Amino acid sequence: MLQAASRNHDAMAVDISPVRTPEEAGAVVELVWEFFDYLKRDFPDRAEMIARYLDAQDVAGELADLLNRFTPPQGECLLARLDGDPVGTLMLKRVDDSTCEMNRMWVRPEGRGQGIGKRLIEDLGDAARAMGFHVMKLEALDERIPAIPLYEKAGFLADPDRSAYAREDLRVIAMKKGL
């Protein structure tokens, strides 16, 4: 089980915890929509792709049912707070009994440079192992370049077994790592 104050070695008070309350879920929903707003704003040429993804993944439905879909054993959702304020989130979805998918990573600009993204990935990996998963996958826009080195440092490598969505659009990077 993740602890509320995990790996705290930053000067500012960073707290990463699993989402279990409606208040925490509300903060995550706000962060996730902020993430998609960022994608639409910074990658206007991908607007159609992003709209298809939102629809195909039923993002609105997932977020409306966050506390059921993203809690064990179905998944996990982490919320990062910096000095008590929500600044980041990361989610885990079950793919099958041994594989999970990491998605919807977002850290607000005021939280960047604090190691929050790295800690979210580490804590989600711990949660995935505790849930019995052996492989974690992810997909990302190829232009989200700042995130790719972070994923590589966390041990993710190119995944030749791409999802149908990633095979359909080669602008999507597929990665995976063993847990």
C-alpha atoms as a printed R data frame, in Angstrom:
    type eleno elety resid chain resno       x       y       z
1   ATOM     1    CA   MET     A     1   0.000   0.000   0.000
2   ATOM     2    CA   LEU     A     2   1.269   3.438  -0.857
3   ATOM     3    CA   GLN     A     3   1.884   5.775   2.003
4   ATOM     4    CA   ALA     A     4   0.601   9.338   1.874
5   ATOM     5    CA   ALA     A     5   4.041  10.898   2.330
6   ATOM     6    CA   SER     A     6   6.276   8.818   0.128
7   ATOM     7    CA   ARG     A     7   9.929   9.469  -0.733
8   ATOM     8    CA   ASN     A     8   9.901  13.057   0.582
9   ATOM     9    CA   HIS     A     9  13.351  14.411  -0.195
10  ATOM    10    CA   ASP     A    10  12.480  17.718  -1.789
11  ATOM    11    CA   ALA     A    11  12.753  21.098  -0.053
12  ATOM    12    CA   MET     A    12   9.084  21.827  -0.698
13  ATOM    13    CA   ALA     A    13   6.508  19.543   0.898
14  ATOM    14    CA   VAL     A    14   5.531  17.022  -1.781
15  ATOM    15    CA   ASP     A    15   2.879  14.472  -0.935
16  ATOM    16    CA   ILE     A    16   1.808  11.690  -3.292
17  ATOM    17    CA   SER     A    17  -1.138   9.556  -2.293
18  ATOM    18    CA   PRO     A    18  -3.672   7.179  -3.835
19  ATOM    19    CA   VAL     A    19  -6.996   8.829  -4.607
20  ATOM    20    CA   ARG     A    20  -9.771   7.520  -2.371
21  ATOM    21    CA   THR     A    21 -12.132  10.410  -1.606
22  ATOM    22    CA   PRO     A    22 -14.545  12.444  -3.755
23  ATOM    23    CA   GLU     A    23 -12.490  15.573  -2.995
24  ATOM    24    CA   GLU     A    24  -9.291  13.926  -4.262
25  ATOM    25    CA   ALA     A    25 -11.147  12.566  -7.302
26  ATOM    26    CA   GLY     A    26 -12.402  16.080  -8.063
27  ATOM    27    CA   ALA     A    27  -8.844  17.420  -7.988
28  ATOM    28    CA   VAL     A    28  -7.743  14.661 -10.388
29  ATOM    29    CA   VAL     A    29 -10.632  15.317 -12.774
30  ATOM    30    CA   GLU     A    30  -9.595  18.987 -12.907
31  ATOM    31    CA   LEU     A    31  -5.967  18.011 -13.560
32  ATOM    32    CA   VAL     A    32  -6.865  15.532 -16.322
33  ATOM    33    CA   TRP     A    33  -9.028  18.042 -18.191
34  ATOM    34    CA   GLU     A    34  -6.230  20.593 -17.763
35  ATOM    35    CA   PHE     A    35  -3.888  18.039 -19.375
36  ATOM    36    CA   PHE     A    36  -6.164  17.620 -22.396
37  ATOM    37    CA   ASP     A    37  -6.610  21.399 -22.654
38  ATOM    38    CA   TYR     A    38  -2.803  21.677 -22.763
39  ATOM    39    CA   LEU     A    39  -2.618  19.075 -25.539
40  ATOM    40    CA   LYS     A    40  -5.275  20.844 -27.607
41  ATOM    41    CA   ARG     A    41  -3.656  24.253 -27.081
42  ATOM    42    CA   ASP     A    42  -0.041  23.200 -27.713
43  ATOM    43    CA   PHE     A    43  -0.761  20.675 -30.486
44  ATOM    44    CA   PRO     A    44  -3.610  22.221 -32.520
45  ATOM    45    CA   ASP     A    45  -2.642  20.054 -35.498
46  ATOM    46    CA   ARG     A    46  -3.605  17.033 -33.345
47  ATOM    47    CA   ALA     A    47  -7.097  18.290 -32.429
48  ATOM    48    CA   GLU     A    48  -8.871  15.573 -34.430
49  ATOM    49    CA   MET     A    49  -6.592  12.876 -33.026
50  ATOM    50    CA   ILE     A    50  -7.178  14.102 -29.451
51  ATOM    51    CA   ALA     A    51 -10.955  14.236 -29.994
52  ATOM    52    CA   ARG     A    52 -10.935  10.637 -31.321
53  ATOM    53    CA   TYR     A    53  -8.876   9.529 -28.319
54  ATOM    54    CA   LEU     A    54 -11.218  11.222 -25.819
55  ATOM    55    CA   ASP     A    55 -14.175   9.490 -27.444
56  ATOM    56    CA   ALA     A    56 -12.563   6.059 -27.976
57  ATOM    57    CA   GLN     A    57 -11.230   5.935 -24.421
58  ATOM    58    CA   ASP     A    58 -14.485   7.314 -22.941
59  ATOM    59    CA   VAL     A    59 -12.391   9.716 -20.863
60  ATOM    60    CA   ALA     A    60 -15.460  11.591 -19.602
61  ATOM    61    CA   GLY     A    61 -17.061   8.320 -18.459
62  ATOM    62    CA   GLU     A    62 -13.858   7.133 -16.815
63  ATOM    63    CA   LEU     A    63 -13.490  10.383 -14.916
64  ATOM    64    CA   ALA     A    64 -17.137  10.357 -13.839
65  ATOM    65    CA   ASP     A    65 -16.528   6.885 -12.366
66  ATOM    66    CA   LEU     A    66 -12.931   7.502 -11.226
67  ATOM    67    CA   LEU     A    67 -13.268   6.039  -7.720
68  ATOM    68    CA   ASN     A    68 -14.542   2.745  -9.167
69  ATOM    69    CA   ARG     A    69 -12.329   2.469 -12.249
70  ATOM    70    CA   PHE     A    70  -9.057   3.710 -10.778
71  ATOM    71    CA   THR     A    71  -8.854   1.954  -7.429
72  ATOM    72    CA   PRO     A    72  -7.580  -1.576  -6.795
73  ATOM    73    CA   PRO     A    73  -8.073  -4.122  -8.219
74  ATOM    74    CA   GLN     A    74  -9.216  -2.367 -11.433
75  ATOM    75    CA   GLY     A    75  -6.569   0.334 -11.399
76  ATOM    76    CA   GLU     A    76  -4.938   3.081  -9.390
77  ATOM    77    CA   CYS     A    77  -4.834   6.862  -9.418
78  ATOM    78    CA   LEU     A    78  -2.249   9.004  -7.679
79  ATOM    79    CA   LEU     A    79  -2.528  12.646  -6.703
80  ATOM    80    CA   ALA     A    80   0.557  14.780  -6.085
81  ATOM    81    CA   ARG     A    81   0.310  17.826  -3.844
82  ATOM    82    CA   LEU     A    82   2.927  20.514  -3.445
83  ATOM    83    CA   ASP     A    83   2.614  22.380  -0.162
84  ATOM    84    CA   GLY     A    84  -0.948  21.007   0.050
85  ATOM    85    CA   ASP     A    85  -2.070  22.106  -3.428
86  ATOM    86    CA   PRO     A    86  -2.877  19.538  -6.167
87  ATOM    87    CA   VAL     A    87  -0.198  19.716  -8.875
88  ATOM    88    CA   GLY     A    88  -0.028  16.313 -10.549
89  ATOM    89    CA   THR     A    89  -1.675  13.015 -11.282
90  ATOM    90    CA   LEU     A    90  -0.937   9.644 -12.825
91  ATOM    91    CA   MET     A    91  -3.259   6.706 -13.468
92  ATOM    92    CA   LEU     A    92  -2.971   2.962 -13.926
93  ATOM    93    CA   LYS     A    93  -5.383   0.815 -15.938
94  ATOM    94    CA   ARG     A    94  -5.540  -2.983 -15.959
95  ATOM    95    CA   VAL     A    95  -4.858  -4.425 -19.430
96  ATOM    96    CA   ASP     A    96  -4.880  -8.077 -18.363
97  ATOM    97    CA   ASP     A    97  -3.817 -10.128 -15.336
98  ATOM    98    CA   SER     A    98  -0.108  -9.386 -15.808
99  ATOM    99    CA   THR     A    99  -0.083  -6.093 -17.732
100 ATOM   100    CA   CYS     A   100  -1.173  -2.588 -16.835
101 ATOM   101    CA   GLU     A   101  -1.076   0.746 -18.617
102 ATOM   102    CA   MET     A   102   0.242   3.980 -17.154
103 ATOM   103    CA   ASN     A   103  -1.626   7.014 -18.434
104 ATOM   104    CA   ARG     A   104  -2.809  10.568 -17.973
105 ATOM   105    CA   MET     A   105   0.389  11.858 -16.413
106 ATOM   106    CA   TRP     A   106   0.223  15.571 -15.779
107 ATOM   107    CA   VAL     A   107   2.211  17.915 -13.569
108 ATOM   108    CA   ARG     A   108   1.260  21.575 -13.498
109 ATOM   109    CA   PRO     A   109   4.006  24.059 -14.376
110 ATOM   110    CA   GLU     A   110   4.360  25.152 -10.733
111 ATOM   111    CA   GLY     A   111   5.154  21.543  -9.783
112 ATOM   112    CA   ARG     A   112   7.760  20.899 -12.439
113 ATOM   113    CA   GLY     A   113  11.413  20.651 -11.496
114 ATOM   114    CA   GLN     A   114  10.528  19.159  -8.096
115 ATOM   115    CA   GLY     A   115  10.921  15.496  -9.135
116 ATOM   116    CA   ILE     A   116   7.157  14.983  -8.957
117 ATOM   117    CA   GLY     A   117   6.865  13.198 -12.317
118 ATOM   118    CA   LYS     A   118   9.636  10.792 -11.366
119 ATOM   119    CA   ARG     A   119   8.040  10.104  -7.997
120 ATOM   120    CA   LEU     A   120   4.611   9.565  -9.538
121 ATOM   121    CA   ILE     A   121   6.098   6.940 -11.868
122 ATOM   122    CA   GLU     A   122   7.988   5.248  -9.005
123 ATOM   123    CA   ASP     A   123   4.931   5.162  -6.748
124 ATOM   124    CA   LEU     A   124   2.686   3.899  -9.548
125 ATOM   125    CA   GLY     A   125   5.229   1.141 -10.261
126 ATOM   126    CA   ASP     A   126   5.126   0.169  -6.577
127 ATOM   127    CA   ALA     A   127   1.322   0.051  -6.706
128 ATOM   128    CA   ALA     A   128   1.377  -2.001  -9.915
129 ATOM   129    CA   ARG     A   129   3.750  -4.562  -8.391
130 ATOM   130    CA   ALA     A   130   1.594  -4.750  -5.254
131 ATOM   131    CA   MET     A   131  -1.408  -5.438  -7.514
132 ATOM   132    CA   GLY     A   132   0.479  -8.327  -9.168
133 ATOM   133    CA   PHE     A   133   1.334  -6.747 -12.510
134 ATOM   134    CA   HIS     A   134   4.585  -7.709 -14.262
135 ATOM   135    CA   VAL     A   135   4.570  -5.306 -17.217
136 ATOM   136    CA   MET     A   136   3.625  -1.638 -17.464
137 ATOM   137    CA   LYS     A   137   2.888  -0.050 -20.840
138 ATOM   138    CA   LEU     A   138   2.297   3.533 -21.908
139 ATOM   139    CA   GLU     A   139   1.485   5.513 -25.012
140 ATOM   140    CA   ALA     A   140   2.329   9.160 -25.579
141 ATOM   141    CA   LEU     A   141   2.262  11.739 -28.334
142 ATOM   142    CA   ASP     A   142   5.619  11.781 -30.085
143 ATOM   143    CA   GLU     A   143   5.786  15.546 -29.629
144 ATOM   144    CA   ARG     A   144   5.545  15.333 -25.823
145 ATOM   145    CA   ILE     A   145   9.338  15.256 -25.947
146 ATOM   146    CA   PRO     A   146   9.921  16.436 -22.342
147 ATOM   147    CA   ALA     A   147   8.098  13.357 -21.049
148 ATOM   148    CA   ILE     A   148   9.928  10.781 -23.199
149 ATOM   149    CA   PRO     A   149  13.352  11.136 -21.462
150 ATOM   150    CA   LEU     A   150  11.582  10.842 -18.093
151 ATOM   151    CA   TYR     A   151   9.941   7.594 -19.218
152 ATOM   152    CA   GLU     A   152  13.258   6.282 -20.544
153 ATOM   153    CA   LYS     A   153  15.027   7.112 -17.249
154 ATOM   154    CA   ALA     A   154  12.253   5.197 -15.472
155 ATOM   155    CA   GLY     A   155  13.151   2.115 -17.541
156 ATOM   156    CA   PHE     A   156  10.587   2.261 -20.341
157 ATOM   157    CA   LEU     A   157  11.715   1.009 -23.761
158 ATOM   158    CA   ALA     A   158  10.069   1.009 -27.190
159 ATOM   159    CA   ASP     A   159   7.194  -1.469 -27.303
160 ATOM   160    CA   PRO     A   160   6.980  -3.371 -30.608
161 ATOM   161    CA   ASP     A   161   3.589  -4.795 -29.532
162 ATOM   162    CA   ARG     A   162   1.685  -1.554 -30.137
163 ATOM   163    CA   SER     A   163  -2.022  -1.207 -29.385
164 ATOM   164    CA   ALA     A   164  -4.451  -0.878 -32.280
165 ATOM   165    CA   TYR     A   165  -4.651   2.858 -31.529
166 ATOM   166    CA   ALA     A   166  -0.845   3.242 -31.700
167 ATOM   167    CA   ARG     A   167  -0.622   1.123 -34.865
168 ATOM   168    CA   GLU     A   168  -3.260   3.343 -36.481
169 ATOM   169    CA   ASP     A   169  -1.307   6.568 -35.810
170 ATOM   170    CA   LEU     A   170   2.486   6.423 -35.904
171 ATOM   171    CA   ARG     A   171   2.627   9.791 -34.108
172 ATOM   172    CA   VAL     A   172   1.913   7.791 -30.954
173 ATOM   173    CA   ILE     A   173   4.925   6.360 -29.120
174 ATOM   174    CA   ALA     A   174   4.405   3.003 -27.397
175 ATOM   175    CA   MET     A   175   6.691   2.016 -24.521
176 ATOM   176    CA   LYS     A   176   6.823  -0.676 -21.836
177 ATOM   177    CA   LYS     A   177   8.901  -1.915 -18.940
178 ATOM   178    CA   GLY     A   178   9.072  -4.920 -16.680
179 ATOM   179    CA   LEU     A   179   8.095  -4.416 -13.059
